Amino acid sequence: MLAKSVFPNAVGALVFAIVAACGPAEPGAASVSWANLLDRAAPSAVTATPRSKAVSVPKATCGAGDRVETGLQGQTTLAERQSGASQTAYNCNLEKVGQYEGDGTSWQLTWFDHCAYYDQANNNSPGPTHPGVVVLDVSDPANPKATDYLSASAMLDPWESLKVNTQRKLLGATKGPGLTIGPAGFAINPADDSFSFYDISSDCAHPKLLSDVTVPGTIGHTGDFATDGRTYYGTTTVKTGVTVMDIIDAKNPKLLLNDQQFTIHDVYSNADGTRLYGALVAPANGLIILDTSDIQNRVANPKLREVSRLTWLDGAGAQIPLPISIKGKPYILHADESSGRDKSCAQGLTPFGMARLIDISD
């Protein structure tokens, strides 16, 4: 679905709040297993406690026809979740412009120029008519059209790794999710060990396959390009693992490093490629900053070196560490995928995954 804001001047804001919203969630077995997998924080590894002071921002004025939550703006209440009301989407100052309905989406959407790319729920039964990543031409936003389907190995299930590098006009991914789901829950899947890269420079609506390679020993889940597009970092997430691929020649990717020090979710690099910001999943929830100078400079026998980490007690499944700048000052806009739910409630912490603004000036 494509949407537009009707705010004349939209201003982004973060809200940090402690909300009394604990209650039964009745999750499925798969959800419980995933939560247990992510909830591996060791108290000794935690270095930052939650702030007790809440920071508020002005409440948005929604449109007359918008469907809004009944509680804290932007948050579905326990009553809304238990009643089923939250199964129908809420909106505030968003209007649908156009929509493409295929066979079902999965986790990732990315875009370039007038094209959008998303992965499908390829493991559904029945599966999609055209397995792989869907390519959409959205030059007419009111009528997006499917123009291609990408079926290279990693594109069959890129999970959260489907990314675009605008500098080199590349689309890439690593095969995910790195796990399988069975009666006992999640298990590591070493078969998710491939990378695929496409050229989108001449015709983004019909990406050209450059390479589709298997890298034994890697396990995919998410990942991203370095800013200059010369390197792709694939992360395992469900266990330790960062796989570093040299894609200077994207037709012939080369393994630079398979590092087994860190358990990281999504990653972003800084502008010069010498730092990698990672959403740290274990042994505690947080942010980790790695020195990637060896990688960027193509040093023989490169290493990833930890610069610093910041961890906290609340939340779980650290997801995104997006580097941003506000009035010239560098920050990480960080968000959790989930939370500790009942465990957090028992500790007097928020049961929700939170967004955080982290100063990385030092």
N, C-alpha and C positions, 0 to 999 in steps of 0.2 A: 504494500500500500504506500502511495506517495502522499505526503502531507505538507501543508505550508502553515507558517505562523501568521496570525493576523495582528500580532503586536507591531506597531510602527517602529518601535525601538526596543528590541528584546535584550534583556540584560540577564546573563547567567548568574546563578547564585547557589550556594550550598547551604543546607540546613542540617545542623547537628542537633539531634533531639533524643532525649531519653523518654521512651513512651511505654506506658504500662499496657502491653498488648499481648501478654502471654496467655496461652490457652491451647487446647487440643488442636492438632493440625491434621491428624489422621493421614500421614503420608504413606505412599506405597512402599513396597519392599525395596524397589530400585532407588527411591529417594532416600530411604534410610541408609542404604549401603553407601551411596554417594556422600551423604552427610558424614557418616562415620569415617570414610576415606579422607575427607578434608579436615575433620576435626581431630588433628593429631598434635595440637599445641602442647608443648611442655612448659610448665610454669617457669622453669629456670631460663627458658629461651625468650621470655617476654620482657621487653625493656620499657614499654610505655603503657601506662594505665589510661583508661578513658577519662576525658575531661568531665568535670562535674558541672561546668558552666555551659549553658545552652546559648547558642547564637541564633537570633531570629532575623528573618528578612521579610519585607512587605509581602502580604498575600496577593497573589495575582487576581485580577478581576476577569472572570471567565465570561464567555459569550452567553447570551440569553438562551440559546438552544443547546448549550454544552451539557454533557452528562458528567457530573463531578462526584468525587468521593464525599462521604458524609463526615469523615473525621479530619485528621491532619491533611492538608492539601498535598496531593501526590502520593498518598499512602492509603491502601485499602484496609479497612478496619477488620478486626476479627469477625464481627457480626456479618460484614459483607462477604467475607470468604466462606463462612459457615453456611450462610443462606444460599450461596450460589450467585449472588448479585454480581460478584466480581468476574463472573464468566462472560459478562458483556462489557466491552471496552468502555473506559472512561476517557473523556477528552476535555481539555481546557485550551481554548484559543487555537485549535487545530481543525482544519477542514480537509476532507478527502478531496484530492484533485483527480487521481486516477488509481487504477488497481489492475494488477494482473493476477489471476487465480490459476495456479498450476496444480501439481499433484501433492503439494505440501512442502513447506520450508523446514530447514534445520536451523543451525545456529548462526550462520555468518552471512553478512551482506557487505559488499564493498562496491566501489564504483570508480569510473574514469570517464571524463568528458560526458558524452550523452548516453553512456552505457552503465548498466548495473549488473552485478553478478551475485548469485546466492546459491548456497548448497541446499539440497533437498533431503527430505527424510527418506533416505535410500533404503533404510532397513525396515520400513513399514511393510506390512503384508495386506494387500498386494503392494508391490513396489511401484515407483513412478514409471510412467510410460517411456520417458527418456531419462535413464539414470545419469547422475553426475550433476555438474554445476550448470544452472540455467543462465543464459546470457539474454539480457533485455535491452532493447533500444527504447530509451525514454525521451527521445528528442521531441516527441509529442507527449507531454506529461499526462494528459488526459487519457491517452490510449497507448500505454506501454505494450510492446510486442516482443515475444520470444523470437530470437534470431538464430540461436545456436545452443548446443548442449555439449559440455566439455566432459569427456569420459576417460581422460588419462588417470593413471592409478590413484594419485592423491586426490583428484577431483571427484572420485566416487564417494568419498567421505572426508572432506577436509576439516571437518569439525569446526574449530575456531581459528584455523590457520589461513583461511582464504584472504589474501591481502594484495593490494596494488602498490607498486612503487611508481610514483609519478615522474621522478627524474629520468628513469630509464624506460618508463612505459612498459612495465612488466606486471604480469599477474602470476602469482605463485601460491603454493600450498604444500603442506606435508600431510601424509595420510593419517587420519585419526580414526577413532578417538583414543586409541592406545589401550583399550579395555574391551572386555565382553561382559554381557549381563546374563547370568544364569540363576538357577534356584538359590544358590548361596550368595548371590550378589555380584559384585564386580571382580573381575580377574584381569591381570595384565595381559595384553595381546601383542606379542613381539612381531606379529605379521604386519602390523601397521608401520612399515619401514620405508616408505617411498616419498619422493619429492617430484613435483611437476611444475614446469614454468612455461608461460605463454607470452608471446609478443602481442601487445595491443596498440602498437604505435601507428600502424597504417589503417586499421579498421577495427575499432574496439568492439563492434558488433559481431565480428567473426575472428576471435583470437587465433593466432597461429602457434601451434605446439612447437616449442623449442627443445624440450627435453622431458623425459619421464624415467627417473632412475630409482633403483632400489639401493638403500644404504644399510647393509646388515649391522645390527647392533643399535640402531636408532629406533625409538618408538615415538610416534607423533601424537600431538593433541592440539597444540596451538603454535604460533610463531609469527615472525614478521621480518621484513627486509630492514637492513641498515638504511639510514637516510639516503645514502648515495646509490643504493641499489646494487652494490658490488657483493653483498653478503646477505645470506638468509639464515636466521636463527630459528631452529625448530625446537620446541620444548615438549617434554614428556608429560609433566604435570602430575600424573598419577603415581609417579615415583621420581627419583632423581634423574636428571638427564637434560642436557642442552647440546643439540647437534648443530654445528656451524658449517655452512656450505659456501664455498667460493663460487660465485656465479658471474664473475667478470666476463667469462664466456658462457652465457646462459644456455648455449647448445650443449655444453660439456661441463656440467657442474662437478665440482671436486670437493671431497670431504676435507675440511681443515682440522676439525676437532670434534670428538665425541666426549663431552665433559660430564662427569658423574658426581659433581659436588653439590648441586643445588636442585631443589624442587620448586619450580617456577611455573606460573600460569602464563599470562600474556606478557609480551616484552615490547619495548620501544627503545630506539637508540637516540643519542643526542645528534646535533647537527653535523659534527665532525667525525662521528662514528667511534669515538674513543670511550664512550660510556653506554652501558646497557641498563635500562631501568626494568626491573622485573617485579611482578606481583608474586610475593613469596607465599607459598602454600604451607610449607613445613620447614622446620619443626614448629614454627609459630606463624600466625597470620601477619602479613606486613609487606613492606617495601624493601627490596635489596637493590643496591647499585653496584654494578660490576665494571671493572676496568677492562676494556676490550681493545686497548692499544696494540697488543700483539696481533690481534686479528686484522685490525684496520691497516697496520703497517706490513702485514704478511711476513711476520717474523717466523723463522723456522721453529718448529715445536712450540706453537703458541699456547698460552694459558689464559684462562679467565681468572681474574683476581678480584676478590671482594674489596670494595671501597668502604661501604657502610651498609647498615640495615637498621630499619625502624620497625618494631613489632608492637602489637597491642593485644589486649585481652578479649575485646568484643569482636563480633563478626567472624566470618570463616570463608574459606575459598577465595582469597584475594584474587581479583580478576584482572583489573586494568590499571596500569600506571602511566597515564597519559601526560607527557611533558607539555606544559603551557607557560606562557609568559603574561604577567599582569603588571602593567606600567613598568616594563623593562625588568621585572624581577622574576626569576625562574621558580616554578612550582611543579609538583606532580599532582595531577587530579586523579585520585585513586578511588576505586570502588570495589566492594566485595561482591561475590556472586551469591553468597548465602549467609547464614548465621548459625550460632550455636543452638538456636531455638530453646528447647526445654532446659538444656545445660546452662545457657546464658541466663535464663530466668532464675534458675536456682542460685546463681551467683550475683543476682541483682543487676545484671547487665541487660542492655537492649537485646531483644530477640531478633533484631533485623540486621542485615548487612548494611554497612554505612558507606557514605561517600566522605572522603577526606581531602583537604587541601594541605599539601606538605611543602614547606619551604626548603628548597635545595640550594640556596645561595652558597652554603658551605657543604 
